[in-house]
């Protein structure tokens, strides 16, 4: 959530940057400023009324002590009026604050100056491309056909048990999945991230803190009786570790990683582009999360990008990095880089990671602060990234590493799988 002082001091900049998201925020920003002025006016009136009431209360006490009960009685009538006025002002102030917050909840994060203006993924900027696309043998198959051929992923069984988008991994498919999780976690912990095992459901406050509510309510599975949400990513419980926390400046940066299953409704997703592992309702992901000093968060973002690059290079998959345009950047993010691997069998790019800097947007909702060198509380910056999301990484491995004799396991994963080929 944006801070009101930031909006007031940078009104033109906020409107200009939000235009990168194809949003004309002029009226919304004007309303925020107006509501905040009303809030300040009500707060001043309430403070003055309470101060006058307190002064009269002391005077009444003194009058009673000096035997001037009649004067004291008259002043008591005045204090009763002031108490009623303060009650009305307090209610009006509370309503105004609530209305102001409702406006702020509607405003997405201000894009970084590097974010290109655009409407959709077609307007994203490719900033890096590495790796050779393999030449596959005649008769090469997409991963959903390979999964059936080698009996390693059963999509039909998952549909029977739960529904479409909930695959069952079998045999060497399950072992490869487990190998990827262990490999990703080991890479992350070796880079200084502390491993956490996190809850798979969160409360409303946690979903609000990281920006899933109210923006993405329809994308999450909701356990209505307990008012809990199945997590769409480990970012949600991981970042909420620091909700309502004040860190010491020397404690920054904080770096954590965790593996979780993730759950997304993905309502309205149909067609060939979401076949097989391309888009699921339940999938595995290893996440990296950082809490940073505001002056160092973009350096940290670059480091996270390099970290993910290193993992993909070790897997020897052809990949590219995109800087997302305003229209494709998430509600809470200031700057996002997407990683995509090339699926040779499908002849298309598959997103496998998003690495984002949220600046203070999440921290303001979370009340995540640190005590700076002046002894004052200051909002931290939060960042997160996939390192990595498994379904499309697995799809890329199955398709790009297939041969006539079977699917070769990337060399870096072989110590984790215990086998070199699926045949």
Backbone torsions as a table, in degrees:
resi	resn	phi	psi	omega
1	UNK	NA	133.9	179.1
2	UNK	-70.0	150.3	177.9
3	UNK	-87.3	138.5	-178.6
4	UNK	-60.5	-44.9	177.9
5	UNK	-57.3	-38.0	178.2
6	UNK	-63.2	-43.3	179.5
7	UNK	-63.3	-45.2	-178.0
8	UNK	-63.0	-42.0	-175.9
9	UNK	-79.7	-19.3	-175.5
10	UNK	-131.1	40.0	-173.2
11	UNK	-55.6	-49.9	-178.1
12	UNK	-64.7	-40.3	-179.9
13	UNK	-64.7	-43.7	179.7
14	UNK	-59.9	-46.2	-180.0
15	UNK	-63.9	-41.9	179.9
16	UNK	-63.7	-45.4	-177.3
17	UNK	-71.2	-37.8	178.8
18	UNK	-66.4	-22.1	175.0
19	UNK	-63.0	-23.7	175.4
20	UNK	-64.5	-22.7	176.6
21	UNK	-90.3	6.9	-177.1
22	UNK	66.5	36.1	179.0
23	UNK	-117.6	125.8	169.6
24	UNK	-90.7	97.0	-173.0
25	UNK	-94.9	11.5	-174.3
26	UNK	-55.8	-52.7	-177.5
27	UNK	-65.4	-40.3	-179.5
28	UNK	-63.2	-42.7	179.6
29	UNK	-68.9	-39.9	176.2
30	UNK	-60.6	-40.0	179.4
31	UNK	-65.0	-40.2	178.2
32	UNK	-59.9	-46.5	-179.8
33	UNK	-62.4	-43.6	179.6
34	UNK	-63.8	-46.5	179.6
35	UNK	-61.9	-37.4	-179.4
36	UNK	-69.5	-36.0	175.4
37	UNK	-64.5	-41.1	176.1
38	UNK	-62.6	-40.5	179.2
39	UNK	-61.3	-45.7	180.0
40	UNK	-62.3	-41.8	179.8
41	UNK	-62.2	-46.0	179.4
42	UNK	-64.1	-39.0	179.3
43	UNK	-63.7	-42.1	178.8
44	UNK	-63.7	-45.0	178.7
45	UNK	-61.4	-42.1	179.5
46	UNK	-65.2	-44.8	179.8
47	UNK	-61.0	-43.3	-179.9
48	UNK	-66.1	-40.1	179.6
49	UNK	-65.0	-44.1	178.8
50	UNK	-65.7	-38.8	179.4
51	UNK	-64.7	-42.7	178.9
52	UNK	-64.4	-40.8	179.3
53	UNK	-62.9	-42.1	179.4
54	UNK	-64.9	-40.7	179.4
55	UNK	-63.0	-44.6	179.5
56	UNK	-65.1	-37.1	179.5
57	UNK	-61.3	-40.8	178.1
58	UNK	-66.7	-39.5	-179.7
59	UNK	-65.7	-39.6	178.8
60	UNK	-60.8	-42.8	178.3
61	UNK	-60.3	-41.8	179.8
62	UNK	-67.0	-37.8	179.6
63	UNK	-64.5	-43.1	177.7
64	UNK	-61.2	-40.3	-179.3
65	UNK	-64.3	-33.4	-177.9
66	UNK	-91.0	4.9	175.4
67	UNK	83.4	14.0	-179.8
68	UNK	-99.3	65.9	-174.8
69	UNK	-64.9	-35.8	-177.9
70	UNK	-62.6	-47.6	178.2
71	UNK	-62.3	-39.6	179.6
72	UNK	-62.1	-39.7	-179.5
73	UNK	-63.4	-42.6	178.8
74	UNK	-61.7	-40.5	179.4
75	UNK	-69.6	-30.9	177.9
76	UNK	-63.0	-35.4	176.3
77	UNK	-63.6	-39.3	178.3
78	UNK	-65.2	-41.2	179.6
79	UNK	-66.3	-33.7	176.7
80	UNK	-62.9	-41.2	177.2
81	UNK	-64.0	-40.9	179.3
82	UNK	-65.8	-38.9	178.3
83	UNK	-62.8	-41.1	178.0
84	UNK	-66.2	-40.4	178.5
85	UNK	-64.4	-41.7	179.9
86	UNK	-66.5	-34.3	177.2
87	UNK	-63.7	-45.5	179.4
88	UNK	-65.3	-41.3	178.4
89	UNK	-64.9	-39.0	179.1
90	UNK	-63.4	-42.8	177.8
91	UNK	-65.0	-43.1	179.3
92	UNK	-63.8	-40.0	178.6
93	UNK	-64.5	-44.4	179.3
94	UNK	-60.4	-42.8	179.0
95	UNK	-65.2	-38.9	-179.7
96	UNK	-67.6	-40.7	177.6
97	UNK	-63.3	-42.9	178.5
98	UNK	-63.0	-42.7	179.1
99	UNK	-65.6	-38.5	177.2
100	UNK	-63.6	-44.2	178.4
101	UNK	-63.1	-37.8	177.5
102	UNK	-61.1	-36.5	175.4
103	UNK	-66.8	-44.8	-178.3
104	UNK	-63.3	-34.6	179.6
105	UNK	-63.0	-23.7	-177.0
106	UNK	-83.6	-13.6	-173.8
107	UNK	-93.9	120.8	177.0
108	UNK	-73.5	174.0	179.7
109	UNK	-66.4	152.2	177.9
110	UNK	-78.6	122.0	-179.4
111	UNK	-63.3	145.3	173.5
112	UNK	-62.4	156.7	-178.5
113	UNK	-61.6	-22.6	-179.9
114	UNK	-77.7	-16.0	-176.6
115	UNK	-69.6	123.7	177.4
116	UNK	-75.0	150.6	175.8
117	UNK	-76.4	140.9	179.6
118	UNK	-179.9	168.3	-175.3
119	UNK	-98.7	-34.5	-170.8
120	UNK	-153.7	-174.9	-178.5
121	UNK	-59.7	-22.0	178.3
122	UNK	-65.2	-20.1	-177.5
123	UNK	-100.2	5.6	177.0
124	UNK	-69.7	150.9	-177.4
125	UNK	-100.8	125.3	173.2
126	UNK	-79.4	123.9	-177.7
127	UNK	-114.1	-9.9	-178.5
128	UNK	-159.6	144.7	179.9
129	UNK	-149.4	128.8	-176.5
130	UNK	-149.7	147.8	176.3
131	UNK	102.0	144.6	180.0
132	UNK	-91.6	134.1	175.4
133	UNK	-75.0	122.3	-177.6
134	UNK	-68.3	151.1	173.4
135	UNK	-93.6	113.5	-175.6
136	UNK	-85.9	156.4	178.5
137	UNK	-69.6	161.5	175.8
138	UNK	-59.9	139.2	179.4
139	UNK	84.5	12.8	177.1
140	UNK	-60.7	147.3	-171.3
141	UNK	-118.6	153.6	169.7
142	UNK	-69.9	163.5	-170.2
143	UNK	-64.1	-31.1	-179.2
144	UNK	-68.2	-28.5	174.5
145	UNK	-77.9	-37.6	176.5
146	UNK	-63.5	-39.2	179.4
147	UNK	-59.9	-39.9	179.0
148	UNK	-73.0	-43.4	-178.0
149	UNK	-58.6	-43.3	-175.8
150	UNK	-101.2	4.6	175.5
151	UNK	54.3	52.4	-178.0
152	UNK	-114.9	-21.1	175.2
153	UNK	-139.9	129.7	-177.9
154	UNK	-115.1	101.2	-179.5
155	UNK	-75.3	-36.6	-179.3
156	UNK	-66.9	-38.4	179.1
157	UNK	-65.8	-38.9	176.7
158	UNK	-63.0	-38.3	177.3
159	UNK	-64.5	-39.0	178.4
160	UNK	-63.8	-44.7	-175.4
161	UNK	-72.9	-42.6	-173.6
162	UNK	-128.6	-58.7	-176.9
163	UNK	158.0	175.8	179.8
164	UNK	-60.9	141.9	179.0
165	UNK	93.1	9.5	179.0
166	UNK	-129.3	74.1	-174.5
167	UNK	-70.7	159.0	174.6
168	UNK	-110.0	121.6	178.3
169	UNK	-91.6	137.6	-172.6
170	UNK	-131.3	147.9	170.5
171	UNK	51.9	-124.9	-178.8
172	UNK	-67.1	-22.7	175.0
173	UNK	-66.0	-43.4	178.0
174	UNK	-66.9	-38.6	-179.8
175	UNK	-68.6	-37.1	177.0
176	UNK	-66.4	-39.7	177.2
177	UNK	-61.0	-46.4	179.5
178	UNK	-65.1	-36.4	178.5
179	UNK	-63.3	-42.3	179.1
180	UNK	-63.1	-42.3	179.6
181	UNK	-61.4	-47.7	-179.1
182	UNK	-63.8	-42.1	179.3
183	UNK	-61.9	-47.2	179.7
184	UNK	-60.9	-46.2	-179.6
185	UNK	-62.7	-41.6	179.3
186	UNK	-64.3	-40.0	177.0
187	UNK	-62.9	-40.7	-177.4
188	UNK	-70.1	-45.0	-179.4
189	UNK	-67.3	-33.6	177.0
190	UNK	-65.8	-25.8	179.0
191	UNK	-87.6	3.5	175.0
192	UNK	104.0	4.8	178.2
193	UNK	-85.2	135.0	177.7
194	UNK	-85.6	129.8	-176.4
195	UNK	-80.7	136.0	175.1
196	UNK	-125.5	145.6	168.2
197	UNK	-106.1	119.1	-165.4
198	UNK	-111.9	156.2	175.7
199	UNK	-63.8	151.0	179.5
200	UNK	-96.4	-4.9	173.9
201	UNK	-128.3	147.1	179.6
202	UNK	-131.7	160.0	177.5
203	UNK	-85.5	177.0	-176.0
204	UNK	-62.4	-39.6	-178.9
205	UNK	-62.2	-37.6	179.2
206	UNK	-68.9	-43.0	179.0
207	UNK	-64.5	-35.8	176.9
208	UNK	-68.8	-40.1	-174.5
209	UNK	-59.4	-36.3	-178.4
210	UNK	-99.5	3.4	172.4
211	UNK	95.6	5.8	176.4
212	UNK	-71.6	-31.8	174.9
213	UNK	-113.1	139.2	1.5
214	UNK	-91.5	7.5	-170.7
215	UNK	-70.6	-39.2	-170.1
216	UNK	-120.1	30.0	-175.5
217	UNK	-56.3	-40.8	-177.4
218	UNK	-71.7	-10.9	-179.7
219	UNK	-91.3	-8.9	-177.4
220	UNK	-105.3	149.7	172.0
221	UNK	-80.7	128.9	-173.0
222	UNK	-113.5	120.9	174.3
223	UNK	-87.0	93.9	-166.2
224	UNK	-65.9	-38.6	-175.0
225	UNK	-62.1	-36.1	-179.4
226	UNK	-104.1	-0.9	-178.4
227	UNK	52.9	49.1	175.7
228	UNK	-118.1	156.2	-178.8
229	UNK	-120.8	133.6	171.1
230	UNK	-69.5	136.7	-171.1
231	UNK	-71.0	137.1	174.0
232	UNK	-84.3	-14.6	-179.7
233	UNK	-168.8	153.2	177.7
234	UNK	-66.0	-13.4	175.3
235	UNK	-54.4	-36.8	-173.4
236	UNK	-68.4	-58.9	178.1
237	UNK	-67.5	-33.5	-177.6
238	UNK	-64.9	-45.4	-179.9
239	UNK	-70.6	-32.6	-178.9
240	UNK	-72.5	-7.4	169.8
241	UNK	-54.1	-32.1	-172.7
242	UNK	-102.7	12.6	176.6
243	UNK	-65.2	133.8	-179.8
244	UNK	60.6	33.0	-179.6
245	UNK	-113.4	139.6	171.6
246	UNK	-112.4	112.9	-178.9
247	UNK	-90.8	156.5	169.7
248	UNK	-79.9	148.4	-178.6
249	UNK	-58.5	-33.5	-179.5
250	UNK	-72.9	-13.4	177.7
251	UNK	-80.1	-13.9	179.4
252	UNK	-85.2	145.8	-2.1
253	UNK	-82.3	158.6	171.5
254	UNK	-107.6	129.6	-177.3
255	UNK	-129.7	122.1	178.7
256	UNK	-131.5	159.0	175.5
257	UNK	-139.5	154.4	178.2
258	UNK	-162.8	146.6	173.4
259	UNK	-99.6	134.0	172.1
260	UNK	-146.6	151.2	158.4
261	UNK	-66.1	150.5	178.9
262	UNK	-126.6	149.0	-174.0
263	UNK	-129.7	123.5	178.6
264	UNK	-139.0	133.9	-177.7
265	UNK	-69.7	-33.6	179.3
266	UNK	47.7	47.2	-178.2
267	UNK	-60.2	135.8	176.3
268	UNK	83.7	9.6	-179.6
269	UNK	-92.7	110.4	-178.9
270	UNK	-139.4	168.8	173.2
271	UNK	105.9	174.4	-175.1
272	UNK	-65.1	-28.9	-176.5
273	UNK	-69.9	-10.7	178.3
274	UNK	-114.0	20.0	179.6
275	UNK	-70.2	156.2	174.4
276	UNK	59.9	-125.7	-177.3
277	UNK	-89.7	1.2	-173.8
278	UNK	-62.8	-34.9	176.5
279	UNK	-151.8	124.1	-174.5
280	UNK	-127.5	160.9	172.7
281	UNK	-87.0	-28.7	174.3
282	UNK	-129.3	128.1	179.8
283	UNK	-152.4	163.4	-178.8
284	UNK	-99.7	144.4	179.9
285	UNK	-151.9	143.3	172.3
286	UNK	-108.9	127.6	-172.6
287	UNK	-114.4	148.2	169.2
288	UNK	-118.9	137.9	-175.1
289	UNK	-134.3	137.8	178.9
290	UNK	-131.9	142.1	168.4
291	UNK	-113.4	121.0	-168.9
292	UNK	-127.0	157.3	168.7
293	UNK	-67.1	138.6	-177.2
294	UNK	-54.4	-31.1	-177.9
295	UNK	-78.9	-9.0	-175.1
296	UNK	-120.8	3.4	-171.7
297	UNK	-70.3	-32.9	-179.3
298	UNK	-78.0	-28.9	169.7
299	UNK	-64.1	-40.3	177.2
300	UNK	-65.0	-39.7	178.0
301	UNK	-60.4	-44.1	177.6
302	UNK	-61.5	-38.1	178.0
303	UNK	-65.6	-37.9	177.8
304	UNK	-66.2	-39.6	176.9
305	UNK	-60.9	-45.1	179.2
306	UNK	-64.1	-35.4	178.9
307	UNK	-64.0	-45.9	179.0
308	UNK	-65.9	-38.7	177.0
309	UNK	-57.1	-43.7	-177.8
310	UNK	-61.6	-40.3	179.4
311	UNK	-64.6	-46.4	-177.5
312	UNK	-67.0	-36.7	177.5
313	UNK	-63.0	-38.8	178.3
314	UNK	-66.6	-31.2	176.2
315	UNK	-77.4	-11.5	178.1
316	UNK	56.6	49.6	175.4
317	UNK	-108.5	138.7	174.7
318	UNK	-68.5	131.4	-174.6
319	UNK	-146.8	166.1	173.5
320	UNK	-141.1	161.7	177.7
321	UNK	-119.2	133.3	179.0
322	UNK	-115.6	139.0	168.2
323	UNK	-93.7	117.7	-173.3
324	UNK	-71.5	140.7	176.5
325	UNK	-76.4	170.2	-177.4
326	UNK	-58.5	-39.7	-177.4
327	UNK	-72.8	-14.1	-178.8
328	UNK	-111.8	-1.4	179.3
329	UNK	-82.9	138.3	-176.2
330	UNK	-64.2	161.1	-175.7
331	UNK	-52.6	-41.1	-171.7
332	UNK	-93.9	-11.8	-171.9
333	UNK	-87.2	145.4	171.9
334	UNK	-94.4	-30.8	179.3
335	UNK	-157.1	130.4	-177.8
336	UNK	-132.4	136.0	170.9
337	UNK	-111.8	128.8	175.1
338	UNK	-102.6	138.3	171.7
339	UNK	-103.9	136.9	177.5
340	UNK	-132.0	137.5	172.5
341	UNK	-100.6	150.5	179.9
342	UNK	-91.2	124.5	176.2
343	UNK	-92.2	106.5	-175.8
344	UNK	-66.8	-39.3	-178.2
345	UNK	-68.4	-33.9	178.5
346	UNK	-92.4	-11.6	-178.3
347	UNK	56.0	48.2	179.6
348	UNK	-156.9	162.0	178.4
349	UNK	-88.8	141.3	-179.6
350	UNK	-122.4	124.1	178.8
351	UNK	-69.2	132.2	180.0
352	UNK	-124.8	-11.9	-178.5
353	UNK	-159.4	144.6	168.0
354	UNK	-125.9	130.6	179.2
355	UNK	-120.8	122.0	-169.7
356	UNK	-133.7	149.9	169.4
357	UNK	-111.7	123.3	-179.4
358	UNK	-98.2	-1.0	-175.5
359	UNK	49.6	-129.4	-176.4
360	UNK	-95.0	3.2	-171.7
361	UNK	-60.5	-50.1	176.9
362	UNK	-72.3	-40.1	-176.4
363	UNK	-60.6	-35.1	178.8
364	UNK	-66.2	-40.9	176.6
365	UNK	-68.3	-39.1	-176.1
366	UNK	-79.5	-14.8	-170.0
367	UNK	56.7	44.9	178.8
368	UNK	-94.5	110.9	-173.9
369	UNK	-130.5	167.3	170.4
370	UNK	-135.3	154.4	179.8
371	UNK	-89.7	113.3	-174.6
372	UNK	-78.6	-177.7	-174.1
373	UNK	-65.3	-19.8	176.6
374	UNK	-87.4	1.4	-179.9
375	UNK	82.2	9.3	-179.9
376	UNK	-100.4	148.6	177.2
377	UNK	-77.6	132.6	-177.4
378	UNK	-134.5	142.6	178.7
379	UNK	-67.3	135.7	176.0
380	UNK	-83.5	172.4	171.2
381	UNK	-104.6	142.2	176.5
382	UNK	-116.0	145.8	178.7
383	UNK	-139.3	154.0	172.4
384	UNK	-154.6	161.4	178.1
385	UNK	-160.1	155.7	175.1
386	UNK	-83.9	128.6	178.4
387	UNK	-142.5	60.0	7.2
388	UNK	-140.4	173.5	171.6
389	UNK	-79.7	128.8	-168.3
390	UNK	-78.1	-39.5	-169.4
391	UNK	-55.1	-49.3	-175.8
392	UNK	-80.1	-25.1	170.1
393	UNK	-62.7	-45.9	178.6
394	UNK	-62.2	-42.2	177.8
395	UNK	-60.3	-43.0	179.3
396	UNK	-63.8	-39.8	178.3
397	UNK	-65.7	-48.5	-178.2
398	UNK	-58.9	-42.7	-174.6
399	UNK	-79.9	-42.6	-175.5
400	UNK	-80.2	-22.4	-178.8
401	UNK	-101.4	8.0	-179.6
402	UNK	-74.6	142.3	174.1
403	UNK	-131.4	176.9	177.3
404	UNK	-64.2	-25.8	-176.6
405	UNK	-94.7	-6.4	-179.6
406	UNK	144.3	-169.0	-178.9
407	UNK	-104.3	115.1	-179.8
408	UNK	-76.2	137.9	178.3
409	UNK	-85.3	131.9	175.9
410	UNK	-51.6	139.8	-173.4
411	UNK	-55.9	-38.7	-176.4
412	UNK	-67.4	-21.1	-179.0
413	UNK	-93.5	-15.0	-173.5
414	UNK	-60.7	-35.8	175.2
415	UNK	-64.2	-23.7	179.8
416	UNK	-86.9	-34.9	-177.7
417	UNK	-82.3	-35.3	-174.5
418	UNK	81.7	4.5	174.3
419	UNK	-144.1	158.4	-174.0
420	UNK	-105.6	-13.8	-176.5
421	UNK	-152.4	149.2	171.6
422	UNK	-106.7	116.2	-178.3
423	UNK	-146.7	NA	NA
